[in-house]
Amino acid sequence: MLRSIKLTVVALPLLAVGCETGAPPPQAEKPRATDSHDHDHDHDHGKGDHGHGSEGPHHGALVELGGDEYHAEVVHDDASGAVTVYLLDGSAKKAAVTEAQAVTLNVKLDGKPQQFQLAAEPDMGDPAGKSSRFVLKSPELIKALDDKGAEATLSLTVGGTPFSGKVPAGHPHDHDHDHDH
């Protein structure tokens, strides 16, 4: 009897060690996904701006189109009364072109919807039949875009695919910046 008790005392710890089939070995805790975006590419990240800032290369407001596939930049010049939309690539730094002859700005101000068509006015480097720039002279549109209560949406087509994006209310506009177009 004493011998069976000794065997039990010696065998139990061995059985306990060898029979751990249910629990996997402990692992180091995986780091959680954060917004730090610790990677190297050609733009910075910030909260709410998808890393492209709020101002484009022509000092206008950026509009995201197609989940960063394209961007548009909305610029208006109080002196000339012109609103210009520049179509940009996904990095929001280089011009992108479309065969569209116009883009549309739908603006809702004080509950009243208005629609503005900006005609294609190709930049010097745009290929024939395509444009990266669209212009409309409209003090009424400038006034609406300056109003922080305005809701504006830009709609356009690139390669047969429709895109639309929200234009920031009360966005920056041209105050005689010295830059080339």
C-alpha positions in Angstrom: 0.0 0.0 0.0 2.8 2.4 0.8 4.3 1.6 -2.5 1.1 2.5 -4.4 0.9 5.8 -2.6 4.5 6.6 -3.5 3.8 5.8 -7.2 0.7 7.9 -7.1 2.6 10.9 -5.6 5.4 10.6 -8.2 3.1 9.9 -11.2 0.5 12.6 -10.7 2.8 15.5 -11.3 4.2 13.8 -14.5 0.7 13.2 -15.8 -0.2 16.8 -15.1 2.8 18.1 -17.1 2.3 15.7 -20.0 -1.5 16.2 -20.4 -1.7 19.9 -21.1 -3.5 19.5 -24.5 -6.2 22.2 -24.1 -4.2 25.4 -23.6 -1.7 26.7 -26.1 1.6 28.0 -24.9 1.4 31.7 -23.9 2.4 34.2 -26.6 3.5 37.7 -26.5 0.6 40.2 -26.8 0.2 41.5 -30.4 0.4 45.2 -30.8 -2.9 46.8 -31.5 -3.6 48.7 -34.7 -3.3 52.4 -34.2 -3.5 55.5 -36.2 0.2 56.1 -36.1 0.7 54.8 -39.6 4.3 53.9 -39.0 5.3 53.5 -42.6 7.2 55.4 -45.3 5.4 56.8 -48.3 5.0 60.1 -50.0 2.6 61.9 -47.6 1.8 62.6 -44.0 -1.2 61.4 -42.0 -3.3 63.5 -39.8 -6.7 63.2 -38.2 -9.6 63.6 -40.7 -7.5 64.6 -43.7 -6.4 61.1 -44.9 -2.8 62.4 -44.9 -3.2 65.0 -47.7 -3.8 68.1 -45.6 -6.7 70.4 -46.3 -5.0 72.5 -49.0 -4.0 71.5 -52.5 -1.1 72.6 -54.7 -3.1 75.7 -55.9 -4.0 76.6 -52.3 -7.6 75.4 -52.5 -9.7 73.0 -50.5 -9.1 69.3 -51.2 -12.1 67.0 -52.0 -11.5 63.2 -51.7 -13.0 61.2 -54.6 -13.3 57.5 -54.7 -11.6 56.7 -51.4 -8.3 58.4 -52.3 -8.4 57.2 -56.0 -8.6 60.9 -57.1 -8.8 64.3 -55.4 -10.2 67.5 -56.6 -9.1 71.0 -55.5 -11.6 73.8 -55.3 -10.1 77.3 -55.7 -11.9 80.5 -56.0 -10.7 84.0 -56.8 -12.7 86.8 -55.4 -11.1 89.4 -57.7 -12.1 87.6 -61.0 -15.2 85.9 -59.6 -14.0 82.5 -60.9 -14.3 79.1 -59.2 -11.8 76.6 -60.5 -11.7 72.8 -59.9 -8.5 71.0 -60.5 -8.6 67.2 -60.8 -5.7 65.6 -59.0 -4.3 62.1 -58.6 -4.5 60.0 -55.5 -1.5 61.7 -53.9 -3.3 65.1 -54.4 -0.1 66.5 -55.9 -0.2 65.8 -59.6 -2.9 66.6 -62.3 -5.2 63.9 -63.4 -7.3 64.2 -66.6 -10.8 63.3 -67.6 -12.7 63.3 -70.9 -15.6 65.1 -69.1 -16.7 68.4 -70.6 -17.9 69.7 -67.2 -18.0 69.0 -63.5 -21.0 69.8 -61.2 -21.1 71.5 -57.8 -24.3 70.9 -56.0 -24.7 73.4 -53.2 -27.3 73.5 -50.5 -27.5 76.7 -48.5 -30.3 77.6 -46.1 -32.2 74.6 -47.3 -32.1 75.8 -50.9 -30.3 73.5 -53.4 -28.4 75.1 -56.3 -26.4 73.5 -59.1 -23.4 74.9 -60.9 -21.7 73.5 -64.0 -18.0 74.2 -64.4 -16.8 73.9 -68.0 -13.6 72.2 -69.0 -10.7 74.6 -69.6 -7.7 72.3 -70.2 -4.4 73.2 -68.6 -1.4 73.6 -71.0 -0.1 70.1 -70.3 -3.5 68.3 -70.7 -3.8 65.9 -73.7 -6.2 66.8 -76.5 -9.8 66.1 -75.6 -9.1 65.8 -71.9 -8.9 68.3 -69.0 -7.7 68.5 -65.5 -9.2 72.0 -64.9 -12.8 73.2 -64.9 -13.9 76.9 -64.5 -17.0 79.0 -63.8 -17.2 82.7 -63.2 -19.9 83.0 -60.5 -19.9 85.4 -57.6 -23.0 83.5 -56.4 -21.1 80.3 -56.2 -18.1 82.0 -54.4 -20.5 83.4 -51.8 -22.1 80.0 -51.3 -18.8 78.3 -50.9 -17.6 80.9 -48.4 -20.6 80.3 -46.2 -19.7 77.9 -43.3 -23.4 76.6 -43.3 -23.2 75.5 -47.0 -23.2 71.9 -48.0 -21.4 71.3 -51.3 -20.8 68.2 -53.3 -18.6 67.9 -56.3 -19.6 65.3 -59.0 -17.6 64.3 -62.0 -16.8 61.3 -64.2 -13.4 59.9 -64.9 -13.0 57.1 -67.5 -16.7 56.5 -67.4 -16.8 56.1 -63.6 -18.8 58.6 -61.6 -17.1 60.1 -58.5 -18.4 62.6 -55.9 -17.1 64.1 -52.7 -18.0 66.7 -50.1 -16.4 70.1 -50.4 -15.3 71.6 -47.1 -17.5 74.5 -46.0 -15.9 77.9 -45.8 -12.8 76.6 -47.5 -9.7 78.6 -48.4 -9.5 80.5 -51.6 -7.1 82.6 -53.7 -5.9 85.8 -52.1 -3.4 86.7 -54.8 -1.0 83.9 -54.0 2.2 84.1 -56.1 2.4 80.8 -57.9 2.4 79.5 -61.5 -0.4 77.7 -63.2 
